[in-house]
């Protein structure tokens, strides 16, 4: 049984973790991953260095905490989509849920995403997280479609395609692809399609899924490995 004191302690820990995450992401986005120290993050959050290490093992772990929320939101949204919805539509909504979590915070999130995608150590952790998300999305897809994830290739391939679209959208939106990363406060920015080109994160997500939708909606049962069976 959870006591009021335990609940209060949990809330306090959550508040401290949230403040450390906020301070770290702002400093890292402004100063660069290598330049910012744990001491500076702790000072910005109003806590000691020892307190920082009670919550996070490293600067990378702060960013991983930010990423974990994106993956959870994606999986939960996919699970909540109507069962009769085509896979491309359900996955587009799931991916948009996480894109919106970034775009909704406008410039700060754009800088954080750009930092993650252009810093090798952080990109490695991001890709590591995406591998975990792929497994969760594949399992959810298999359950929705009545497929055996151990025997069928479709769930994993579909999850990979959805996450590739997610990654491409974040690259383009954040400017990590080398395009113009400046934009207005509405979550839009230069698209790389020319100076001054403007793209909305939602529209970019729609465009990405328009490319892969035919493959996502062509649910193919491959059969068990080694059987050579392949049929719709």
ChimeraX attribute file (.defattr): number of C-alpha atoms within 10 A of each C-alpha:
attribute: neighborCount
match mode: 1-to-1
recipient: residues
	/A:1	4
	/A:2	6
	/A:3	8
	/A:4	9
	/A:5	9
	/A:6	11
	/A:7	11
	/A:8	11
	/A:9	12
	/A:10	12
	/A:11	12
	/A:12	12
	/A:13	14
	/A:14	13
	/A:15	12
	/A:16	18
	/A:17	20
	/A:18	16
	/A:19	18
	/A:20	24
	/A:21	24
	/A:22	16
	/A:23	19
	/A:24	24
	/A:25	25
	/A:26	18
	/A:27	19
	/A:28	21
	/A:29	19
	/A:30	15
	/A:31	13
	/A:32	15
	/A:33	20
	/A:34	10
	/A:35	9
	/A:36	16
	/A:37	16
	/A:38	16
	/A:39	14
	/A:40	15
	/A:41	25
	/A:42	20
	/A:43	15
	/A:44	17
	/A:45	19
	/A:46	14
	/A:47	15
	/A:48	15
	/A:49	14
	/A:50	11
	/A:51	14
	/A:52	23
	/A:53	13
	/A:54	10
	/A:55	16
	/A:56	17
	/A:57	10
	/A:58	12
	/A:59	21
	/A:60	16
	/A:61	15
	/A:62	21
	/A:63	22
	/A:64	20
	/A:65	14
	/A:66	15
	/A:67	18
	/A:68	15
	/A:69	12
	/A:70	21
	/A:71	21
	/A:72	13
	/A:73	18
	/A:74	22
	/A:75	23
	/A:76	15
	/A:77	18
	/A:78	23
	/A:79	18
	/A:80	10
	/A:81	17
	/A:82	11
	/A:83	13
	/A:84	9
	/A:85	11
	/A:86	16
	/A:87	23
	/A:88	20
	/A:89	19
	/A:90	20
	/A:91	28
	/A:92	22
	/A:93	18
	/A:94	24
	/A:95	26
	/A:96	23
	/A:97	20
	/A:98	21
	/A:99	22
	/A:100	16
	/A:101	14
	/A:102	22
	/A:103	24
	/A:104	16
	/A:105	13
	/A:106	18
	/A:107	20
	/A:108	16
	/A:109	19
	/A:110	26
	/A:111	20
	/A:112	22
	/A:113	25
	/A:114	22
	/A:115	23
	/A:116	24
	/A:117	22
	/A:118	16
	/A:119	13
	/A:120	11
	/A:121	13
	/A:122	20
	/A:123	17
	/A:124	13
	/A:125	17
	/A:126	19
	/A:127	13
	/A:128	12
	/A:129	16
	/A:130	22
	/A:131	15
	/A:132	13
	/A:133	21
	/A:134	22
	/A:135	16
	/A:136	20
	/A:137	27
	/A:138	22
	/A:139	19
	/A:140	20
	/A:141	25
	/A:142	19
	/A:143	15
	/A:144	18
	/A:145	14
	/A:146	9
	/A:147	19
	/A:148	17
	/A:149	17
	/A:150	13
	/A:151	13
	/A:152	18
	/A:153	20
	/A:154	22
	/A:155	29
	/A:156	20
	/A:157	15
	/A:158	25
	/A:159	24
	/A:160	19
	/A:161	18
	/A:162	24
	/A:163	19
	/A:164	15
	/A:165	22
	/A:166	22
	/A:167	18
	/A:168	17
	/A:169	24
	/A:170	23
	/A:171	20
	/A:172	22
	/A:173	33
	/A:174	33
	/A:175	24
	/A:176	20
	/A:177	18
	/A:178	11
	/A:179	18
	/A:180	21
	/A:181	21
	/A:182	17
	/A:183	22
	/A:184	11
	/A:185	12
	/A:186	13
	/A:187	22
	/A:188	23
	/A:189	24
	/A:190	22
	/A:191	25
	/A:192	18
	/A:193	11
	/A:194	10
	/A:195	10
	/A:196	13
	/A:197	13
	/A:198	19
	/A:199	18
	/A:200	17
	/A:201	25
	/A:202	17
	/A:203	12
	/A:204	21
	/A:205	22
	/A:206	18
	/A:207	14
	/A:208	18
	/A:209	22
	/A:210	13
	/A:211	11
	/A:212	16
	/A:213	21
	/A:214	12
	/A:215	16
	/A:216	22
	/A:217	13
	/A:218	14
	/A:219	18
	/A:220	15
	/A:221	17
	/A:222	17
	/A:223	17
	/A:224	14
	/A:225	11
	/A:226	7
	/A:227	8
	/A:228	9
	/A:229	10
	/A:230	11
	/A:231	9
	/A:232	7
